[in-house]
Amino acid sequence: MTATAPAQPQPKITYTATPEQLAAMHQAFDEALAALPGELGRTHPMLIDGREREGNGTFEVRAPSDRDRLLGVFQSGTPADVEDAVAAAKRAYPAWAARPWQERVAILRRAAELIRDRKFRLSSLLILEAGKNRAEAIGEVEEGADLIDEYARQVEESDGFSRPMGALDPGERNRSVLRPFGVWAVLAPFNFPHALSAGMSSGALVAGNTVVYKPASATPLSGYELARCYLDAGVPGGVFNFVTGSGGEIGAALTRHPDVDGVIFTGSKEVGMDLFNAFSTEYPKPCITEMGGKNPAIVTRHADLAKAVEGVARSAFGFSGQKCSACSRVYVERPVYDDFVARLTERAKAITVGDPTDRDIYMGPVIDDKAVARFEGAVESAKGGTVRAGGERLSGDAYDRGTFVAPTVVDGLPADHELFKRELFLPFVVVAPVEGLDEALTLANDTEYGLTAGIFTEDQNEIERFFDGIEAGVVYANRKGGATTGAWPGCQSFCGWKGSGSTGKGGLGPYYVQQFLREQSRTVVVDDEPVGLVEEAGE
């Protein structure tokens, strides 16, 4: 027999993928997209305790690029469904927590492999459901699998978060063990319905907690497919429960439930702060809120402007600016200001906007009509400045069936204008001149947020001043692939400061799983000898 060479793994496609990498994936995308129409429009159940569940009525999910295209029908859950899901998670918790961590890791790793096996199908659904372009969609699915593997690795490297401690008495054996809390509510956003859902839920699961998971109502199809990956990988039904419906009804019922021991949320600062302030009642409980940003880029006179323009454009207009890490304001030193604005304007006007299933499209629609209204309000607010590019809702032909807006660049506004302060979640960037790096840093930090930030300069001293002076958890220098975007599991921790996060520990990073655990100190006395002064001295 002739030995067969092992199949070569496909290159990983991330948010900073090169044109050469993108060209290699298009054929597989075309095949996956062609296979989807027969599956679309189906009715999807909730999944509680491993069983399918209907709700009190249903709601439809349609493609933001074409509102005539029905993607699926989902259940309108009720507080009674939440009650049953939490009860199922509570029943399943003791056995899942007691399971050896090696078994939990193995199950979660199988889920990651299933995601990779299904990646073109899952990313095709993201294109339709969220309006992502091909590179953004497959990058998100790749990230979801890598997040699961990263969090499994953290448990492995820490030996299940159990470590021996010292002892003052030779008869004592002391150990610190991190133990799960119990039932976690996982509330996911629309903009990364696969990756953030996979990251938040797997962090809780691999630590030994059980989960009740609610996707955003705009993107529940990706959440349903993730649930199927978990269950197919061997996660017990009661350990992971999938509920759908309005945030006001089932989201509130879930986060206020007395048997929910922890909650993790990604979304707006307003909702996150309300949750953070209301979640703990009788005693403190862990509440991880990953919130928004108003992310600046700084361009100094020592910058490579080609890098700066490309990095800002990719961060401002990738996925239509609907990332909490999107670059939405730029401070540019006066000697290069006019040149930078002219180049960024030209770059924005060159962006292709349309149906994201098309391989040549860079920017798809915004998520819904509310986002369009927010865009139109921002354009109205920009009066007094100059709209250099964009500034309008796109109309005509296929644009009329979706929610498309033009990538927009505005300058000429005072640096204290509200468009430099308010998170928009849109393909909308404002630019202002500054006299130097000190002024740029002052303006960049003048915000309630502290998520991401970037600088473009070829001066190493300016890079160090930026890193030391910027008030943000994720910072980049000279990143052509994304001035403020593109963090990856195991490479860049995604940690929000100030109003962008509640824990000071970031997703994607080395301290994430520990947030789903609490410490227990264990002491065993192995002989009957007196312990002397240890009892009096210790706590």
FENVENFEN-V583755 format. One record per backbone hydrogen bond with DSSP energy under -0.5 kcal/mol. NH is the residue of the N-H (numbers start at 0). CO is the residue of the C=O. E is the energy in kcal/mol with one decimal. If there is no record, write none. Layout:
# FENVENFEN-V583755
NH/CO/E
NH/CO/E
This chain:
# FENVENFEN-V583755
2/0/-0.6
4/2/-0.5
13/11/-0.6
16/13/-1.5
21/17/-2.2
22/18/-2.1
23/19/-1.1
24/20/-0.6
24/21/-1.1
25/21/-0.8
25/22/-0.6
28/24/-1.8
29/25/-2.8
30/26/-2.0
31/27/-2.1
32/28/-2.9
33/29/-1.9
34/30/-1.1
35/31/-0.6
35/32/-1.0
36/32/-0.6
38/35/-2.7
39/35/-1.1
39/36/-0.6
40/70/-2.0
41/38/-0.9
43/72/-3.3
45/52/-2.6
46/241/-2.3
47/45/-0.5
47/50/-2.6
48/236/-0.6
49/236/-0.8
50/47/-1.7
52/45/-2.1
55/75/-2.5
56/54/-1.2
58/73/-2.5
60/71/-2.4
62/65/-0.6
62/68/-1.9
63/127/-0.6
65/62/-1.1
66/400/-3.5
68/65/-2.3
69/67/-0.8
70/60/-2.8
71/60/-1.4
72/41/-2.6
73/58/-3.0
74/43/-0.6
75/56/-2.5
76/74/-1.1
76/243/-2.1
80/77/-0.6
81/77/-1.9
82/78/-2.5
83/79/-2.0
84/80/-2.3
85/81/-2.9
86/82/-2.2
87/83/-2.3
88/84/-2.3
89/85/-2.5
90/86/-2.2
91/87/-2.1
92/88/-1.2
93/89/-0.6
95/91/-1.9
96/92/-3.1
97/93/-1.9
98/94/-0.9
102/99/-1.3
103/99/-1.6
104/100/-2.6
105/101/-2.1
106/102/-2.2
107/103/-2.4
108/104/-2.5
109/105/-1.8
110/106/-1.8
111/107/-2.0
112/108/-2.0
113/109/-2.3
114/110/-2.2
115/111/-2.0
116/112/-2.6
117/113/-1.8
118/115/-1.2
121/117/-2.9
122/118/-2.6
123/119/-1.7
124/120/-1.9
125/121/-1.6
126/122/-1.8
127/123/-1.7
128/124/-3.3
129/125/-2.2
130/125/-1.0
130/126/-0.6
131/125/-1.1
136/132/-2.6
137/133/-2.5
138/134/-2.1
139/135/-1.9
140/136/-1.8
141/137/-2.5
142/138/-2.3
143/139/-2.3
144/140/-1.9
145/141/-2.3
146/142/-2.8
147/143/-1.8
148/144/-2.1
149/145/-2.7
150/146/-2.3
151/147/-2.1
152/148/-2.4
153/149/-1.8
154/150/-1.4
155/151/-2.2
156/152/-3.0
157/153/-1.2
158/155/-1.6
159/154/-3.0
161/157/-1.3
162/175/-2.5
164/173/-2.5
171/168/-1.9
172/523/-2.4
174/521/-2.3
175/162/-2.8
176/174/-0.5
176/519/-2.7
177/160/-2.6
178/176/-0.5
178/517/-3.7
180/515/-0.8
183/209/-2.8
184/261/-2.5
185/211/-2.5
186/184/-0.5
186/263/-2.6
187/185/-0.6
187/213/-2.2
192/189/-0.8
195/191/-1.4
196/191/-0.8
197/193/-3.0
198/194/-2.9
199/195/-2.6
200/196/-2.1
201/197/-2.2
202/198/-1.9
203/199/-1.5
204/200/-2.7
205/201/-2.8
206/202/-0.8
207/204/-1.9
208/203/-2.1
209/181/-2.2
210/238/-3.2
211/183/-2.4
212/240/-3.3
213/185/-2.9
214/242/-0.6
218/215/-1.2
222/218/-0.8
223/219/-2.5
224/220/-2.2
225/221/-2.0
226/222/-2.3
227/223/-2.0
228/224/-1.8
229/225/-2.3
230/226/-2.6
231/227/-2.6
232/228/-1.5
233/229/-0.7
233/230/-0.9
234/229/-2.3
238/235/-1.1
239/235/-1.3
240/210/-1.9
241/46/-3.0
242/212/-2.5
242/240/-0.5
249/245/-1.5
250/245/-1.5
251/246/-1.4
252/248/-1.8
253/249/-2.0
254/250/-2.3
255/251/-1.7
256/253/-1.1
259/256/-1.6
260/182/-2.1
260/258/-0.7
261/182/-1.4
262/285/-1.8
263/184/-2.5
264/287/-2.8
265/186/-1.4
266/289/-2.0
271/267/-2.5
272/268/-2.8
273/269/-1.8
274/270/-2.3
275/271/-2.7
276/272/-2.4
277/273/-1.3
278/274/-2.1
279/275/-0.5
280/282/-0.5
285/260/-0.6
287/262/-2.6
288/286/-0.7
289/264/-3.2
289/287/-0.6
290/288/-0.7
290/499/-2.0
294/325/-0.8
295/451/-0.5
296/328/-1.8
297/453/-2.2
298/330/-2.8
299/297/-0.5
299/455/-2.1
302/299/-1.8
304/302/-0.9
307/303/-2.2
308/304/-2.8
309/305/-1.9
310/306/-2.9
311/307/-2.6
312/308/-2.6
313/309/-2.4
314/310/-1.8
315/311/-2.8
316/312/-2.4
317/313/-1.4
319/316/-1.7
320/317/-1.6
321/318/-2.2
322/320/-0.9
325/322/-1.6
327/294/-1.9
327/325/-0.6
328/294/-1.2
329/429/-2.2
330/296/-2.6
331/329/-0.5
331/431/-2.4
332/298/-2.5
333/433/-1.9
335/332/-1.6
336/332/-0.6
336/333/-1.1
337/333/-0.6
339/335/-2.5
340/336/-2.8
341/337/-2.3
342/338/-2.2
343/339/-2.9
344/340/-2.5
345/341/-2.0
346/342/-2.4
347/343/-2.6
348/344/-2.2
349/345/-1.1
350/347/-1.2
353/362/-2.0
357/354/-1.9
360/357/-1.7
361/351/-1.3
362/351/-2.7
365/402/-2.9
371/367/-1.5
372/368/-2.5
373/369/-2.1
374/370/-2.3
375/371/-2.7
376/372/-2.1
377/373/-2.0
378/374/-2.4
379/375/-2.0
380/376/-2.1
381/377/-1.2
382/379/-1.4
383/384/-0.7
384/381/-2.6
385/410/-3.7
387/385/-1.0
387/408/-2.3
388/408/-1.4
390/405/-0.6
393/403/-1.9
398/395/-1.8
399/396/-1.3
400/397/-1.4
401/398/-1.3
402/63/-1.8
403/401/-0.6
405/391/-2.1
407/426/-2.5
408/388/-1.8
409/428/-2.3
410/385/-2.2
411/430/-0.5
416/413/-2.2
419/416/-2.1
420/417/-1.3
421/417/-2.7
427/425/-2.1
428/407/-2.4
429/327/-1.8
430/409/-2.3
431/329/-2.4
433/331/-2.3
439/435/-2.0
440/436/-2.7
441/437/-2.1
442/438/-2.5
443/439/-2.7
444/440/-2.2
445/441/-0.6
445/442/-0.8
446/444/-2.2
449/496/-0.6
452/473/-1.7
453/295/-1.9
454/475/-1.7
455/297/-2.4
457/301/-1.8
459/457/-0.7
462/458/-1.6
463/459/-2.1
464/460/-2.3
465/461/-2.4
466/462/-2.6
467/463/-2.3
468/464/-1.8
469/465/-2.5
471/469/-1.0
472/449/-1.4
472/450/-0.6
473/450/-2.1
475/452/-1.9
477/454/-3.4
479/477/-1.1
481/478/-1.3
482/310/-2.3
489/507/-2.7
490/487/-2.4
491/487/-2.4
493/506/-3.7
494/492/-0.9
496/449/-3.2
498/447/-2.6
499/496/-2.5
500/497/-1.0
501/288/-1.3
506/493/-1.4
508/505/-1.1
511/508/-1.1
514/511/-1.7
515/512/-2.1
516/513/-1.6
517/178/-3.0
519/176/-3.0
521/174/-3.3
521/519/-0.5
523/172/-2.2
525/170/-3.3
525/523/-0.6
533/530/-1.8
536/532/-2.3
537/533/-2.6
